[in-house]
């Protein structure tokens, strides 16, 4: 097996998006958003409680949704140049 060059990671596998998701206007459930991010629904819930996850929309007492565009914005906000780069939010 050929070793990958140091500092390189394998590309992420493609994620199947729900039908009708066009232009960032459609909503994703917690499960769908989690699948897109590679996170469990429980992790998504914990991130909502801490306030460090993607922006969400509260549809009811036990129902939330995410805009696809908000998921992409959150992903972009987490980009770093090095492991010591805390970013603008001071993340580790």
C-alpha positions as CSV (number, residue, x, y, z in Angstrom):
1,X,0.0,0.0,0.0
2,X,1.3,3.4,-1.0
3,X,1.6,5.9,1.9
4,X,0.0,9.3,1.6
5,X,2.3,12.3,1.7
6,X,2.6,13.8,5.2
7,X,0.0,16.4,6.0
8,X,-2.5,15.1,3.4
9,X,-5.8,13.5,4.4
10,X,-8.1,11.3,2.3
11,X,-10.9,13.1,0.6
12,X,-14.3,13.0,2.2
13,X,-16.8,10.7,0.7
14,X,-19.6,12.3,-1.3
15,X,-22.8,12.9,0.7
16,X,-26.2,12.3,-0.8
17,X,-28.3,15.4,-0.3
18,X,-32.1,15.3,0.1
19,X,-34.1,15.7,-3.1
20,X,-35.0,19.3,-3.9
21,X,-32.1,20.9,-2.2
22,X,-31.5,23.8,-4.5
23,X,-29.8,27.2,-4.0
24,X,-29.5,26.8,-0.2
25,X,-33.1,27.5,0.4
26,X,-34.3,24.1,1.7
27,X,-34.1,22.8,5.2
28,X,-32.2,19.8,6.6
29,X,-33.3,17.8,9.6
30,X,-30.9,17.2,12.4
31,X,-30.2,13.7,11.0
32,X,-29.6,15.0,7.5
33,X,-27.3,17.9,8.7
34,X,-25.4,15.4,10.9
35,X,-24.9,13.1,8.0
36,X,-23.6,16.0,5.8
37,X,-21.1,16.9,8.6
38,X,-20.3,13.4,9.7
39,X,-21.7,14.0,13.1
40,X,-24.3,12.1,15.1
41,X,-27.7,13.6,16.0
42,X,-26.6,13.6,19.6
43,X,-23.5,15.6,18.8
44,X,-25.7,18.0,16.8
45,X,-28.0,18.4,19.9
46,X,-25.0,19.0,22.2
47,X,-23.6,21.6,19.8
48,X,-27.0,23.4,19.8
49,X,-27.0,23.5,23.6
50,X,-23.4,24.9,23.7
51,X,-24.0,27.3,20.8
52,X,-21.0,26.2,18.8
53,X,-22.7,24.4,16.0
54,X,-24.4,25.7,12.8
55,X,-27.2,28.2,13.1
56,X,-30.5,26.3,13.4
57,X,-34.2,27.1,13.2
58,X,-36.5,26.1,16.0
59,X,-39.7,24.8,14.3
60,X,-41.3,23.5,17.5
61,X,-40.6,22.3,21.0
62,X,-38.7,19.2,19.8
63,X,-38.1,20.0,16.2
64,X,-35.2,22.0,14.6
65,X,-34.0,22.5,11.0
66,X,-30.9,23.8,9.3
67,X,-30.5,25.8,6.1
68,X,-28.0,24.2,3.8
69,X,-26.4,27.6,3.3
70,X,-25.9,27.9,7.1
71,X,-24.2,24.5,7.2
72,X,-21.8,25.7,4.5
73,X,-21.1,29.0,6.3
74,X,-20.4,27.1,9.5
75,X,-18.0,24.7,7.8
76,X,-16.2,27.7,6.2
77,X,-15.9,29.4,9.6
78,X,-14.0,26.4,10.9
79,X,-11.2,26.5,8.3
80,X,-7.7,26.8,9.8
81,X,-4.1,27.0,8.5
82,X,-2.5,25.1,11.3
83,X,-3.5,23.2,14.5
84,X,-2.4,26.2,16.6
85,X,-4.7,28.6,14.6
86,X,-7.6,29.3,17.0
87,X,-9.4,31.3,14.4
88,X,-11.5,34.4,15.0
89,X,-13.8,32.6,17.6
90,X,-10.8,31.3,19.6
91,X,-11.6,27.6,18.9
92,X,-9.2,24.8,19.6
